[in-house]
Amino acid sequence: MGSQQDHGTGNAFDRRLFLRNSGLAVGAFALPQVLQARAETPGASPAKQVIVIFLQGGLSHLDSWDLKPDAPAEYRGEFQPIATNVPGFSISEHMPRLAQRADRYSVIRSAYHGTPSHEAAIHWTLTGYDYPGANTTTRNRNIKPSMGSIVSKTKGPIRPGLPAYVCVPDRGQLGDRVRYASANYLGLAHDPFESGMPPANATNPFPTPPNLSLASGTDLRRLEHRLGLLRDLDHLPRALDANGAMAGLDEFNRQAVELLAHDVTRNAFDMSQESIATRQRYGNTSFAQRLVLARRLAEAGVTFTLVNFANNQDWDTHVGNFKSLKETRLPELDRAVSALLDDLEERGLLDTTLVALFGEFGRTPKINANAGRDHWSNVFSVMLTGGGLQRGQVLGTSSPNGEIPQNRPIHFNDILATIYHQLGIPSDRVFHDQFARPFPIVDSGLLIPELI
């Protein structure tokens, strides 16, 4: 599986041990790692914020966006296509709400990349780079910065007092066995702020995220005093800090205190300000409430929100693909995403909020012996909308059995490059890692002209 050591080990953990034993909540000192208040890319851009809805495990394109009713039975599956409000465009019968809103988004039916491995594909779709040998033990940290971290570094938050990059509920994938949503060599300051788990239904309250809480008996004045003491005690050599942990902590300690005390941050995460009717509109599930929170964060001014619309590998339907999609997955997705599009539109946010929905790959065209579909990266579908993108389009086609792109193949890096472009971030911009090696933001990504 590979021998590379786990990224994230080293001197940073010695410092964290000190912080943990200092009597304060760990979350209070984790905040500086996930804050970035400088917008380094001036000027207007069509998109101000991004919401990525990540279907970890891999959504079956043949049972959602790209049905094949004329294919042989062992390919076409059990679902029927239904017409949308865009002429000539049909989607799964189990997404009727999205069918009625197809003029509000575009679908790419010819996306592809080069790996059917969960770990490598998750890394690829979240960073724009392949990761050969990625696994859940020795290679479970990203080797390139995630898209959210790039946005944090280049754009910063829209409003002071907010993190630029939030993961809902956390930055982990595969049941937190891999973490490919982090900043790597961009430094801990650009790691995501984690919301914590939203409520399980539309009526339960949402507790304060752990990183916005102080330990019992600790107030902000005491926190500021402890931060001053920490600065006085900190004489560890910067040359040993290869991961930039200490630099990130030092730079954003002050902003951590500000965030803890800032009403705009607490209000953004305070779902009690939402009516029960609004929350029920999205659906009475934890996944639906994650999208309610994502809309609140975008509205408040968080630049990039990654929503893990899965608890583990919920879309990894090797067994019982059709039962799972019919009874839970597609109805939940259909209702929640439709409500999100309506909500953003009604609040005047869709023009400036880019929404992307995808998994790490698709599923095999041929149904297996367990009524399931296996991993398939040769072609899959991606939904995009908002942020100045053209809507109501279907780009590319797959072959008659949904095996490969038939026309207009679109590499996944082209999708990432287009998202960056809408934010005003050149995808060929170069960053340098901790060894001073240059890397472009996206490896060989091209813009998709039909969408911009």
C-alpha positions, 0 to 999 in steps of 0.5 A: 500500500505504500511506505510514505509516512503520514503527513501531519506528524512531527513538531506540530504535535509537541506544541499541540500537547502543550496547548492541550495541557494549558487548561483551555479548550483545544478548539480555542487554539485550533482556530488560528489554523483555519482562519485567513483574513486577507484577500490576495486576489483583488477585483471583481469576479462572477462568484463570491462564494462556492458550495461544493456538495460532495457525494463521497462514495461515488454517485451512479451517473446511469441512475441519476443524470445520465440514464440509458433506457435503450441499453441492455438490461444488465446496463440500464438498471431499474429506473426510468427517465423523466423529462425536465423543464429543459427540452431534450434533457431527462433525468432519473424518476427519483429526482422530480424536484430537480427535473422541474428546476433543470433550467437553473443548473447545467450537467456535464455528462462526460466528466472523467479522470484516471483512477477508480480508487476511492482514496486517489479519486477523492484526493483528485477531485478535492485537489486537482492532483492524482495521488498514486498509492493513496490509502487509509494508513500511510498516505491518508493526508493530501499531498497538494492543497485542497480547493478550499485551502487554495481559495482561503489562501488567494481570496480570504473571507468575504467578511472580517471575523469569518473563516474563509473555508468551512467543512461541514461537518468535518474535513474527513472522508472514508469515515475520517480515515483519510483527510484530503480537504486540508491545506498541506504546504499552504500552512495550517492557517488555511486548513478548514474550520469544522462545523461539527455535526449538524442536527439529525432532523429539522427540529433539533437545535444545532450546538455551537461548533466545538471550535467556537467554545471555550473551556468551562470557566475560561473567558476571553480575557483569560484566553488573551492572557494565555496567548500572551504567555504562549508567545513568551514561551515559544522559542522553538526553532522555526527552521524545524517547522516544516509544516508551517504549524507555528507560523500559522498559529502565531499569525492568527492567534489574534484573529482566533480571539476575534472570531470567538468574540465576533457575533457574525461568526456565531450568527452564521452557525446559529441555525436557531435563527432559521424557521422550522418551515425553512429547515423542513423544506430542505428535508428532515435529515442530517444531510438536509440540515448540512445544506441549510447550514451551507446556505447560512455560511454562504449568506454570511460571507464564508468563501468556500464551504465543502459539504460532505453529503455522506457519513462514510461511503453512503454512495458506494453502492456495490450492493443494492444500488437501486434499493439504496438510491430509490429509498433514501439517497436520491429522494434526500438529495433531490429535496435538499438540493432543490431547496438550496437552489430555491433558497439561494435564488429567492435570497438573491445569492445564486448569481454570486454563489457557485454550487457544484455537486459531484462524487469522486467518480461514477459507477460501473455501467454493468450491474454486478451480481449483487444488484450493485454498481462498482467504481468507475472513473472513465465517465461520470456526471457533474452538476454546476450552477450559480456564480455566473455560470451558464445554466440549463445546459447539458454538456457532453455525452457518454457512450450508449451503455454509459462506459466512456465519453462519446463526445465533448470529453471534459477532464475533471481538472477542467471543472476545477479550473472553471470554478477557480476562474469564476472566483477570479483565481487563475488556475495556472497560478503557481505556489511553492511547497515547503521544498520550494518546488513550484506547483500550479493550482490545477494540473493541466486544467482548461476552462469550459467555454460553454459555461462561462 
